[in-house]
Structure formats: structure tokens, C-alpha cells
Amino acid sequence: IQWTVQFDAPVDPSSYVHRVGRSARAGATGSSLIFLTPKEESYVDFLRMRKVPLNVIPDDEVCAPPSLDDVSDDSEDEEKGEKDKIEGDSEKKRIIRSASDPKTTIPDILPKIKSIELNDRDVLEKGTKAFTSYIRAYKEHQCAFIFRFASLDLGLLATSFCLLRLPKMPELKDKHHKLNFKPAGPEIDIHAIKFKDKVREKARQKRLAAELAAGGKNAKQIKAEQRAAEKIRRQKERRAAEIAKGRNPNKKRGKQAQIYDEWDELAKGERLHKKLRQGKITKEQFKQLMYGDSKKRNSDYVLDDSDIEV
């Protein structure tokens, strides 16, 4: 092993020497890297007192630049930006620059991680558990005079773990609205994120059915989020329909045009209801044709483990 990288200082200071020693076994030489925030830099002096010398990375050290595949042309960004103004569904991208070289752009990996966790609940739950474990470990650090929990930016920490929502835990009580954290909007239905593992997903759906049958606060919250997500989904469908007709969805429509849209919607509902009465379509098909492709909408809303008190 040539390098050991420690993203966090170990809870037990004696473990630091044990860790870095893995890169220098049997007379070999090695290197070690530890990440510290400005408020944690006194840990360097603490280790020096224990005869563990550390060197600060020089200011001229620059992060490796991204590959050409990760860098988009400015003209393309401007063109896409104009398109986004019309479509309005694209998420604003962050531009991260190296602290030592502002000309160097560092790829933002959070959107990629977010895309992964939206497709697998296992990743979402692991991120939440890692976040709670990190906070517990930080509070129990033996060098509490250096690693002070009060100075920890919990909002920024939650963002780094790519959380969609802050978990319920004593350390965050009454702090949700004071933290530098932007939770997922109502358009992202956290309860509908499924496990890729079908066995786990089936067990989760079973727990959900029992929870909804019992009612209570969680059940009401799920239904409220379901309605909010459904409303936004319909808005996006209307925007897409406007764009398909060559209209600008951001342009305010006149009262006459709005009346025509309502008539079209009523006529559509009447035709589908007639087919339902005649037995030509089922109730599920009626809902799907009337409100869009949202199969098993009620059963897709599941309890989020982050809502459980930890």
C-alpha cells in the first residue's frame, strides 16, 4: 500500500498511527493524507505533540482537472440555457472551481449520485445511515476540544451525503429550518423510490400496507406528499403538451384559451366515462388515460426510513 487516505480523523487518536502505518510496512516508504476543516487544523499540532509530524499541502497544489468528456463547451451551455428557459424542467448546475486555481473546474458528482439513489432505495438508505453514523461518531470524538460538534455545518454535511431529506434525530431537533440544506422538492416523491431487490421491495410494501391500514401521522404525510407529487406531475405534463403544440408554456394564456382547455378536459373525461359505463375500459385504464401513466400509484408510496426516530 503506497497511500492511506483518511477523510475523517479517527475517534481514537492512537488509531491514526495504526492507519498510516499500513503504507509503510517492512521498511517500505509510504504517504498518508488526512482531510481537515479550518476549524480542525489544531489536530495537526495535537499529532505533532505525539511525535507524528504532518506537512500541509502547498498552495500551488491543484486538483486534477476533469476529463474532456466532463467539460461542456460554453456555447453549448448558453444554447441549452435558452432552451431551459422555455422547458423549465432542468436543474441548475453548480460550477465548482478549485480553491488553488480558479481556472480549474471540478466535476460536480452530486447529481450523478442523486440519479443513482433515485433508482435504488438501498443507496438512499445507506446515505441516511452514513449521515447519522457520522454525526454520532463526531459527537463521541475523544478530541472533543478540537472536533466540536457545535462548529459542524450539518446542512453542508447532509448535502455532501446527497440526502434528499434530513432524518429525524435528536441532534437535528428544531434545526431543520436553520441549516444550510435544500431538501428535495415536492416533485420528488421519496416514498415512491423502490428497492432494486424485489424481495426487499415486497417486504417494504407489506409494511406500508399495515401502516396505511393503521392510519396515523405517517399515513397522512404520505397521502399529502402523494397529492403534491401528483399535482406537479400534471403540471409537467401540461407544459410538455404546450411545448408539443409549439406554444410557450411560460406565456400567460388568455381567459378564452383557458376556457377552451377546460372544455377539452371535460370532453375527454366525458368520453372516457362513457367507455367506462359501457365496459370498454376498466377503472384502472380510466384513471391511467385520464390522469396519466401512474400505475399502482397508491401502492408506490412507501415509508421512508429517514422518517423513523433514531
Beta strands, then each sheet from edge to edge (+ up, - down):
strand 1: 3-6
strand 2: 31-34
strand 3: 96-97
strand 4: 105-106
sheet 1: 1+ 2+
sheet 2: 3+ 4-
end
